[in-house]
Amino acid sequence: LEGNYIHGYINCQFKKDVEIDTDKKIYIKKAWLTFYIKDKITVPYIFINEFEYVEDVIKQNVTKDEGKDLGKEVDPFEDFANDMPLSDEDLPF
């Protein structure tokens, strides 16, 4: 569609009793794509097993890099594309 935006989303779920601040961005450390069935329709969602707030990751990196060139911007997503091994312990089923 030329010149138009299409907005969409995918649902996500966190571990039981996890509360997040919806005004903050998160850095997902462990997650996987899964689904549930509602009215005979498959509904996909992302199960987020482990995460940190982006601002906390940045603070950790700044603290770790004290004495180094802090003028360089820290990328909290640099490890995003790296493979994440999963064990049976990590899976919800």
N, C-alpha and C positions, 0 to 999 in steps of 0.2 A: 504494500500500500504506500504509494508515493506521498511523502510529506506528512504521514500520519504515524502516530505512536500506537503500538499495541502493548497494553499492560498485561502482565500475567504473574503468576506466582506458583510455587510448589509448597505444599504444607511441610512442616517439620515438627518433630517431637523430641523432647528431651527426657532424660531419666526421671523416674518418679520423684516428686518433691523438689525438683530443681526449679528455682525461680530466677528469671533473668531480668535485667533492666532493659526494657524495650527501646530506650533512647540511646543505647550504646551499640557499637558494632562489635561482632564477636569474631574470633579467630578459631576456626574449627580444627581440632586436633585429631579426633576420631569420629567418623560418621559413615553411614552407608544408606543406600537406597533400598527401601522396602515398600510394602503395600498392605492394605487391608481391603476387604470386600464389603461393599455396602449396596444393598438392593441389586445384587448380582453384577455390580460394576466394580472393577478393580481401581482402587484409588491409591496412587503412589505417594510416598512422602519420604523425607530424609530423616533418619533417626540419628540425632546428634548425641553421641556417647560422652564426648569430652571436648571442652572448649575453654577459651580464656577471652577476656575482654581485650580488644585491640590496644587500648590505651595502657593496659597492664603489661602487655608484651613489649610495647615501645619503651615503657619505663624500665623493664628488666634489661632490655638491650642497651639503653643509655647507661644504666648503672654498670653493666658488664663492660661497656666500652669506655668507661671513664679514663681520661688520659689520652685517648685516641682522638682522631679528627671527628668532632661532634657536628661539624658543618655538613657532613654527609647524611642524607635522609635514610632512616632505617625502614626497610621493607618487611612488615610482619608476615607477608604472604610468600616469602622467598622459598619456603619449603613446601608450598601448596601442592605442587605437581609430583613430589616424591612419593614413591610407593609406600603404603602403610600396611605391614603384615597384620593379619587378623588371626587370633586364636579362637578356639571354641568358647573360651571364657568371655570374649568380647561380644559374642553374638547373643541376641535377646531370646533365642529359642533353642 
